[in-house]
Amino acid sequence: MKNKVELIGHYGSDQIIAQSAWTSTSRELTEDKLARIPKLIEMLWSEGHETPFEKGSVHFLVTCDIASHIHLLKHRIASINAESARYKELKEDKFYLPEDWKDIPSEKTSTDWNECLEWFSKYSNHWYHKCLEELTPVLGRKRAKESARFFKTYNSQITADVQFNMRSFANFLKLRASEHAQVEIRDIAWEMLMLVQGIEGNPFKHTLKMIKP
Ligand SMILES: Cc1cc2nc3c(=O)[nH]c(=O)nc-3n(C[C@H](O)[C@H](O)[C@H](O)COP(=O)(O)OP(=O)(O)OC[C@H]3O[C@@H](n4cnc5c(N)ncnc54)[C@H](O)[C@@H]3O)c2cc1C
């Protein structure tokens, strides 16, 4: 299946970020101050006064391959919890197949590389479950689960709960929506951005103007 991103929550807005910055003088909002929010957001970001952006956050559920999951985990200023093959048997056997492998023939088989990986992933899942079943009576369910996962492939998909504040989201987008990032994590980053842009009322309209790659 394709990697999948859902926006499951958000907190804050351009106004909350502006008010956080205005705490240094007065948080009280007037018509005049409300009108100044776009300029203030621009000034804060361009001058590197980034802590007010930590007052907004975006929260996603991401189902992705293990390689992309590792990319996500590299971001220390993100809060991540994920499905664990250590604690439960991964029964769904979800795996990712790269679209751009389609129609590239494999010399040794009569299929393309996409199909080869599909076959290999199913084979690996077969061995994962078999190993778990046969290790359980000998080593116990706990050790069997945490070690049988060595049969899982890098394209196995797990679901993670990922939350960024808007400062760390900006850093994530800068690095992962970039052409230098791997295709899969880049797609995830752009999908996240699109979802945040699509929040009703566009609460981060001016922040997104500054942090968009
Ligand atoms: C194209 C690309 C290739 C990569 N290749 C590799 C690779 O080959 N091997 C590999 O291991 N990783 C690799 N990475 C991961 C990369 O090194 C970072 O770990 C990852 O991008 C997270 O970036 P970050 O530290 O800015 O993010 P976060 O950890 O979310 O940190 C956000 C920001 O907080 C600040 N910060 C966080 N922690 C500290 C700290 N301890 N000290 C000071 N400031 C801190 C920094 O300003 C940082 O930018 C690659 C990343 C990219 C985008």
Ligand as a Chemical Component Dictionary entry (heavy atoms), coordinates in Angstrom:
data_LIG
# 
_chem_comp.id                   LIG 
_chem_comp.type                 NON-POLYMER 
_chem_comp.pdbx_formal_charge   0 
_chem_comp.three_letter_code    LIG 
# 
loop_
_chem_comp_atom.comp_id 
_chem_comp_atom.atom_id 
_chem_comp_atom.alt_atom_id 
_chem_comp_atom.type_symbol 
_chem_comp_atom.charge 
_chem_comp_atom.model_Cartn_x 
_chem_comp_atom.model_Cartn_y 
_chem_comp_atom.model_Cartn_z 
_chem_comp_atom.pdbx_ordinal 
LIG C1  C1  C 0 19.546 14.923 2.672  1  
LIG C2  C2  C 0 19.817 14.346 4.045  2  
LIG C3  C3  C 0 20.758 13.364 4.206  3  
LIG C4  C4  C 0 21.006 12.812 5.475  4  
LIG N1  N1  N 0 21.933 11.825 5.609  5  
LIG C5  C5  C 0 22.137 11.274 6.818  6  
LIG C6  C6  C 0 23.058 10.198 6.992  7  
LIG O1  O1  O 0 23.707 9.757  6.048  8  
LIG N2  N2  N 0 23.220 9.676  8.220  9  
LIG C7  C7  C 0 22.524 10.155 9.312  10 
LIG O2  O2  O 0 22.717 9.652  10.424 11 
LIG N3  N3  N 0 21.659 11.162 9.181  12 
LIG C8  C8  C 0 21.447 11.723 7.971  13 
LIG N4  N4  N 0 20.523 12.731 7.848  14 
LIG C9  C9  C 0 19.810 13.189 9.037  15 
LIG C10 C10 C 0 20.379 14.539 9.554  16 
LIG O3  O3  O 0 21.729 14.421 9.904  17 
LIG C11 C11 C 0 19.566 14.999 10.765 18 
LIG O4  O4  O 0 19.748 14.077 11.823 19 
LIG C12 C12 C 0 18.097 15.109 10.481 20 
LIG O5  O5  O 0 17.871 15.747 9.251  21 
LIG C13 C13 C 0 17.423 15.906 11.582 22 
LIG O6  O6  O 0 17.783 17.256 11.433 23 
LIG P1  P1  P 0 17.885 18.247 12.653 24 
LIG O7  O7  O 0 18.980 17.853 13.599 25 
LIG O8  O8  O 0 17.984 19.645 12.080 26 
LIG O9  O9  O 0 16.424 18.087 13.304 27 
LIG P2  P2  P 0 16.000 18.000 14.835 28 
LIG O10 O10 O 0 16.698 16.911 15.531 29 
LIG O11 O11 O 0 14.508 17.993 14.865 30 
LIG O12 O12 O 0 16.527 19.350 15.440 31 
LIG C14 C14 C 0 15.926 20.596 15.082 32 
LIG C15 C15 C 0 16.930 21.709 15.337 33 
LIG O13 O13 O 0 17.148 21.812 16.751 34 
LIG C16 C16 C 0 18.511 22.119 16.985 35 
LIG N5  N5  N 0 19.122 21.017 17.745 36 
LIG C17 C17 C 0 18.576 19.808 17.985 37 
LIG N6  N6  N 0 19.390 19.059 18.732 38 
LIG C18 C18 C 0 20.479 19.814 18.954 39 
LIG C19 C19 C 0 21.687 19.598 19.637 40 
LIG N7  N7  N 0 21.975 18.461 20.261 41 
LIG N8  N8  N 0 22.599 20.581 19.653 42 
LIG C20 C20 C 0 22.361 21.764 19.060 43 
LIG N9  N9  N 0 21.242 22.048 18.362 44 
LIG C21 C21 C 0 20.306 21.072 18.322 45 
LIG C22 C22 C 0 19.183 22.308 15.633 46 
LIG O14 O14 O 0 19.094 23.671 15.293 47 
LIG C23 C23 C 0 18.306 21.478 14.719 48 
LIG O15 O15 O 0 18.346 21.912 13.361 49 
LIG C24 C24 C 0 20.280 13.298 6.602  50 
LIG C25 C25 C 0 19.348 14.304 6.416  51 
LIG C26 C26 C 0 19.088 14.830 5.170  52 
LIG C27 C27 C 0 18.036 15.906 5.030  53 
# 
loop_
_chem_comp_bond.comp_id 
_chem_comp_bond.atom_id_1 
_chem_comp_bond.atom_id_2 
_chem_comp_bond.value_order 
_chem_comp_bond.pdbx_ordinal 
LIG C1  C2  SING 1  
LIG C2  C3  SING 2  
LIG C2  C26 DOUB 3  
LIG C3  C4  DOUB 4  
LIG C4  N1  SING 5  
LIG C4  C24 SING 6  
LIG N1  C5  DOUB 7  
LIG C5  C6  SING 8  
LIG C5  C8  SING 9  
LIG C6  O1  DOUB 10 
LIG C6  N2  SING 11 
LIG N2  C7  SING 12 
LIG C7  O2  DOUB 13 
LIG C7  N3  SING 14 
LIG N3  C8  DOUB 15 
LIG C8  N4  SING 16 
LIG N4  C9  SING 17 
LIG N4  C24 SING 18 
LIG C9  C10 SING 19 
LIG C10 O3  SING 20 
LIG C10 C11 SING 21 
LIG C11 O4  SING 22 
LIG C11 C12 SING 23 
LIG C12 O5  SING 24 
LIG C12 C13 SING 25 
LIG C13 O6  SING 26 
LIG O6  P1  SING 27 
LIG P1  O7  DOUB 28 
LIG P1  O8  SING 29 
LIG P1  O9  SING 30 
LIG O9  P2  SING 31 
LIG P2  O10 DOUB 32 
LIG P2  O11 SING 33 
LIG P2  O12 SING 34 
LIG O12 C14 SING 35 
LIG C14 C15 SING 36 
LIG C15 O13 SING 37 
LIG C15 C23 SING 38 
LIG O13 C16 SING 39 
LIG C16 N5  SING 40 
LIG C16 C22 SING 41 
LIG N5  C17 SING 42 
LIG N5  C21 SING 43 
LIG C17 N6  DOUB 44 
LIG N6  C18 SING 45 
LIG C18 C19 SING 46 
LIG C18 C21 DOUB 47 
LIG C19 N7  SING 48 
LIG C19 N8  DOUB 49 
LIG N8  C20 SING 50 
LIG C20 N9  DOUB 51 
LIG N9  C21 SING 52 
LIG C22 O14 SING 53 
LIG C22 C23 SING 54 
LIG C23 O15 SING 55 
LIG C24 C25 DOUB 56 
LIG C25 C26 SING 57 
LIG C26 C27 SING 58 
# 
